[in-house]
Amino acid sequence: MVGHILIVEDDINTLNGLSDILEEENFNVMKAKNAKQALSAIKKNFFNVVLMDYLLPDQNGIEVSKTILAEEPDTKIIMMTAFGTVKNAVDAMKIGIYDYLTKPIDLDELLILTNRAIQEQSLMEENKVLKTQLTETYKFENIIGQSGRMQEVFQKIVKVANSDASVLLRGESGTGKELIARAIHYHSKRKENHFVEINCASIPENLLESELFGHEKGAFTGAYKMKKGRFEIADQGTVFLDEVGELPLSLQSKLLRVLQEKTFTRVGGIENIDVNIRLVAATNADLEKIMKEGKFREDLYYRLNVIPIYIPPLRDRIEDLGALTDHFIEKYSKKNEREIKGISEDARLAFINYDWPGNVRELENAIENAIIMCDGNVIGIDDIPGYLHAHVTKTENFNELIEFEKGFSFKNEIESYEKEIIRQALIKSKGNKTKAARILGFTLRTLRNKANKYKLK
C-alpha cells in the first residue's frame, strides 16, 4: 500500500530532509511549513499519516492535530517534539494522536512507526469494509421473500431488532433461521459487536458447557489454560443459539441464569462474570411437547419465547420459488464461472410441483448441482437432480392452463385468479378479514385494500 504523508515542520532543512527520506521509501509526500498550510492541505487531500511538529510559528501542533482529527478521525498523527516537551506529547496522545518521535529524529524509528501506522489504518479500513459487506448481505432484500408470509417476518424483525428482548425462531430445517438471526443482529444497535453462533446439536454434551461458558485452567483433564466461552466473547453483541431444543437439562438452568441475571461462572471457576448479550434462539423441534415430557424447562421456554417468529416452509410460500431460483442461479453461475441464463419450463415446473422437505437449503443445493451438470446456458430437466424428474408431470403443462385467445391480458388474468383466491379465503373464514389475512399470508391492511379493489365484502 502506498502511503500518503503530510509533513508539518517550520524548519526548512528538517522538512526537506524528512521529505527526501520518505520519498526514497516510495511514500507520497506533501510538505507544510505552518498550521495554515497544513489545514489547507488536509481540506484538499487525504493523508494516511501526518508528521506534526509540536511547536509551529502560527499555532500549537496539538491544537492543529485536534482540528485535523475532528475532520479526519482515521488519520494517524505522529507528533515530533524536542526532548523537553515529551510529557506534552504523551499527554497529547490522550486526544487521539497516534504516537510521538523525539528530535533529532531517528530515521529507522521514523520508518518503523510510519509503516506501522499505515498498516493499522489499512486493517481498520478493511474491517469497516467487511462490516459494511456483512450489513449488506443480511439486509432484508437480500433474504429472498416476496410472499406475504415472509413480509410479515420482515415486519417483525424491524419491530424487534433494536430491543433487547429474546427472540425464538421456529421453523423446519433449511428455512433460513440463521439468516434471519443475522438480519436481526445487523439491524440492531449491537451490530458493531460480535454475532456468535452455537449449534447445540453439533457439540458433544460433555464439551458444550465449556464452549458456552468457558473454563478455568485445570478445570478438567486437558484444560491447560483458561478459555473464554461463547457468551463471554459475545459480550455487548448477540448470541445465536441454534437447535436450542437439544440443550441438555443440566445446562438449561445456567442459560436461564444468564438471561435473568446476566452473569455466569466458567467451568471450574468461582468468579461471577457479567455479560450483556442479546439472545436469539432457533429450533425445528416441538418445544411444547419436549417441555411436557420434562426435557425442557418451562421457565426457560418462556424466557426464550418473548418474541416468537415462525419461518414458513418453502412449500407454504411457493410464490417465492421463482425469485429464489433466479437468485441461486446467479449466485452459483458466478461461483462456478458459468454463463447460465435461466431454467427451462419443464425444470421450473418440476421445482414448483415438489414439496421441498429440505426447504430453501435443498433448493440451493439442487440449483448448484444443476449448474455444474448443465452443458448449455439454460438449465434443463436432465440437469436437475434425478429425484425431481417425476414431478414435472404432476400438473398440466403451463401452456395448457390458460387459453391464449385474442385480447388475452396477463394483468387481467392474474387479477381474476387473485380475486377468486381472496373470495375463497373470505368464505372459509366466514367473512372474518383477520382470519382471511392469516390464511393468505397478508397483512390485514393489504387484505382490506384488495377486498375494496375487487369489491369483496
N, C-alpha and C positions, 0 to 999 in steps of 0.2 A: 504493500500500500504506500503510495506517495503522500508524504505529509506536507501540509501547508502551514507554514510557521511565520508568525509576526514577531519581529524583534523590536522592543521599545527601549531605547537606550540613548541618552543625550551625549555620551562620549563617542565622538565620531570614530576613533580608532577601534574602540571595543565593538561598536556597531558593525563596522565593516569587517573586522576580524572574525566575529561570530558568524556573520553572513557568509563569508567565504568558506568557512569550515563546514557549515551546514549544507551549502550548495554542492560542495565536493561529495557529500554523502547523498546527493540526489534529492534533497528536500527542496520544495518550492518556498522561497523566502521573500518576504516583504519587510521593509525597514521603516521605522518611525522614530523621530528624534524627540518627540514630546507627546503629551497626553492628547492634545488636539489632533495631531496626525494619526495617532493610534485609534482614536474613536471614529475618525473619518474612515479609516481603512476597514474597521470592523463593520461599519454600516454597508460597505460595498462588497465585502468578501467574507468567505467562511475560512476560519483558521482552526486547525486541529490543536495547535499549541501556540500560546503567547508567552514569549520570554520577556518578562516585565521588570524593568529597573525599579528599585524601591524609591529612589529619590529622582524625581523629574523636575525640570525647571518650572513648569506651569501647574503641576498638580501632584499630589502624593500618589505613588504607584498602587497603594491599597484602594484608594478611592476610585481610581481608574478601573481597577480589577472588579470592584463591586458593580460598576456601570456595565462592564463587559458581561459579567455573569448574569446580570439581570436580563440582558438581551440574548445572550447565547450561553445558557447554563451548561451545555455539554462541552464547551471549550475548556481545555486544560491550561491553566495559567501556572507558570513556574516563575517564582519571584527571584530576582538576582539582587543580592544585598551584601553590603560590607559586613565584616565580622561583628562590628559594634552594634549592628541593628538586627542580628539574628533573632533575638527574642521577639521583635516586632513581626518578623517574617513568620515565625512559628505561630504567633497569635493570629496572623492573617489567614492561616490555614483553616481556622475555625469558620471563616466566612465562605469557604469553598475553594480556596486556592490549592492547587494540586500538590505542589512541593516547592522547595527553595534551593538555590545554589549560592554559596558564598564566593565573594570576589577575593583574589583573582580566580576566574572560572577554571576548574579542572575540566579539560576538554573530554576526557574519557567519561567522566561523571555526567557531563552535559549530554553526550550522545546516548548513554545508557538510560538516563532519565527521560529524554525526549522520545526515544523509541518505545519505552515502557508506557508512557502517557498515550501515545498514538495507538498502541496495541490494546490498551484498556478501553480507549474510546471506540475502537473498532468492535470489540466484544460487546460493549453496551449497545452499539448501533445494531449489531446482529441480533441481540436479544430483543430489541424493540421490533425488528422486522419479524422475528419468529412469533412474538406475541400478537402482532397485527395479523399474521397469517393464520394463527390459531383462532383469533376472533372472527376472521373472515370465513374460515372453514366451518365454524359452528354457528354462523348466522342462520336464522330460520329458513331463509330462502335457499340455503344450501342443503337443508334437510328436506328432501322432496316429500311434499304432502299437500296436494291441491284440494283434496276431498274435504268435505265439511267436517268430518270427524277429526282429521289432522289439524284443521284450522282451529278447532276447539282446543286441541292440545297446545298449540302455539299461543293461544289467548291466555291459557292458564300459566304458561311459562312466563309470559310478560308480567302477569299479576304477581307471581311468587318470587321472581328472580331476585329482587332487591330486599326481600325479607330474609330472616334467618331461620324461618320455620323448616322443620324436617319435611322432606318430600319422599313419598313412596311411589315408585314407578312400577306399574303392574302390566303384564303382557307376556305373550308367548316368546319363546326363544327366537331371536333373529328379527324382532320388530324394530330394533334401533333404540333400545333403552339407554345404552351408553352414549349415543349421540345426543339424546335428549338431556341426559345428565350433564354433559359437557356444555350444551347450549345454556342450561340454567346457570352454570358457573360463569361462562364468558359473557353473560348479560347481567351479572351481579356486581355488587361493589367489591367483591373478593377476587375479581378477575385478574388482578396483578399478582396474586399469590398462588400457591400450589393447588392443583387439582390432582388428588391422589386416589387411585383406584385399587380396590381389593376385591378379588373374587373369592368368596368364602368357600366355594366348592372346589377350587383348584389347589388349595393349600392344605396339607395334612393337618388333622386336628391337633397333633402334638406340637406343631410348629406355628399354628395360627395365632396363638396368644402373643408369642414373641413378635410375629410380623405386625400385629395390630398395635401392641403396646410397648414393644422393645424389651430389652433385658439388660441386667447389670452383669458385669464381669464375674464369672464363676457361678452364675445362677443355675447352670446345668452343664453337663458334660459337653464340651465343645464351645462353651461361651467364653472365648479367650479375651474378649474385650466388650465394653459397653456398646450397645446398639440401640439407636433410636427406632421407635416403631412408626408405622404409617400415620397414626394420629398426631404424633409429635411433629413429624415432618410437615404435616398439613396445617399446622397452626396458622390461623388467620385466613385459611383457604377453605377448600371444600373436600370432603371425603365422600367417595362414591363406593358404597358397599353393595357389590353385585351378588346375586344369589343369596340374599340375606336369610332366606328360609333354611339354608344349610348351616347357619351359625350354631355351633353346639350350645346346649343349655348352660354348660359351665362358663361360657364367655358372655352369655346374654346379660347377666347381672352386671358385669364390668362395663359393657357397652351402655347399659341403662344409666350407670353412674356417670359416664362421660356426658351423656345427653342431659342429665338432670343437674349435675354439679360442676360439669366442665373440668373434671380432674380425674387422674388415674395414677397408678403406680406401675413401674416397669416390673417384669418378671424378676423375682429375687430382690426387689428393691423395697424400701420403706418410705422414700420421699414422695410426697404428692406432687404431681406435675400438672400445672394448669394449662389448658389449651382452649382456644377459641376457634371452633370449626363449625361449618355448616354441613349437615349430613344429608346426602341423597342416597336412598336405598332402592334396590330393584329386586324383583323376584318374578318367576313364572310359576311359582308354586301357589297352592291354595292355603294361604296363611291361616285363614279362619279354621280350616279343617285340622291343620297341624296344631293350632292352638288348642282345639277341643281334645286332641289326642295327648295333650300335656307336653308337647315337644317344643312349644314356643310360648314364651312368657306373655301373658295378657297385657301387663303394664308396658312392656317393651313394644308390643304391637301398637298400642295407642300413641306411644311416643314417636314411632316411625310414621304412623299413618295420619299425621297432621294435615298434609296436603296430598291426597291420593290423585295420581294421574294415570289413566288407563291408555296404553298404546294399542290401538286396534290391530288385529292381524291383517295381512295383505289381502286375504280373501274377502274381508269385510270393507275394504276400501279399494276395490278393483279399478276405480276411476283414476287411481294414482299409478297404475301399472304402466301406462304409456310413457308418462314423464320419467318414471324410474328406469324403464328400459332404455330410453334415449340417453339418460344421464350416464348409465353404466356403459353403454356403447361408446360414448365419447371418452369416458374415463379410461377404459381398457384398450381402446384404439390407440390413445396416446401412449399408454404404458407399454404396449407391445409394438409400437411404431407401425401401426396398420392404418389404412385409409378405408374404414368401414363406414358406408354412407347411411345404412339403415338396416331394416329387417323385413323379410318377405311377409306377405299376408298370412300364409299358412303357418309360419313360425310364430307370428304375433297371435294368431288365433289359438295355437296350442298353449301359449302363455296365458291367454285370457281364460281358457277352459280348465286350467289346472288349479288345484286348491292351495298350492304353496304352503305345505306344513312347516317348511323351514323359513317361511316369510321372506323379508327383504334380503336377508343373508343368502338364502337359497337362490333367489333370482339373480343376485350379483354373481354368485359362483357359476350359474348356468350361462350367463352372458359372457363372462371371461372365458369359459370353456369354448363357447361358440366362436368367439373372435379368434382364438388360437386355431380352431379347426377349420375356419372359413377360408376357402380358396379364392373367392371373388371379393367384391366390395359390398355385397349385401348378404346378411345372414339368412340362410335358407333353412328349410325344415331338416335337411340332412346334417346341418352344422350344430344343431342344438342337441343336448343330451338325449339319448335314446328313450329314456323313460317318459319323455314329454310327447313323443310322436303320436301315441294313441289318442291324445286329447284334441288333435286337430279336427277330428270328425264328430266330436260330441254335439256340436251345433251346426246349423246350416252355414254355407259359405256366406260371407258378408254381402256379396253381390245379390244373393237371393233373399236377403232380409228386407230390402226396400225396393219398391217399384220406381225405377228412374223414368217416370213419364215426363212428357213435355210440360214445362213450367215447374219442374221439381225445385223446391227451395230447401237447402240444407238447414238454414236457420229455422224455418217453419216446422220442418220435420222434427228437429231436436226439441223445439218448444212444445210440440204436441205430445212427445214422449214424456217430457218433464211435467207437463200439466197433468197427465194421466197418473204418473207416479205419485205426485203430491196429492191428487184426489184420492188414490187408494190408501195412502198413509192417513189422511184425514178420516176416511171411512173406518179404517182399522182402529184408530184412536177415538172413534165416536165424536169427532169434532174438536177434541182437545188438542190445541195447537202446540202446547208444550210437549205432550207425548209424541205428536207427529214429528216435531222438530228433532226429538231424540231418535226416533226411528230412522229418519233421513240423514242424521248427522249434521243438521243445520243448526244455526243459532235461531232462537225464537224470532229475532228481528228479521233474519233472512227469510224465514218461512212466511211471516206476515207480509213482507214485501212481495214475495212470489204469489201468495194466495190472492193478494189485491190485484196483482198484474193479470192473473188468469181468472179473476172474478170467482174465486172459490171461497165458500163460507166455512 
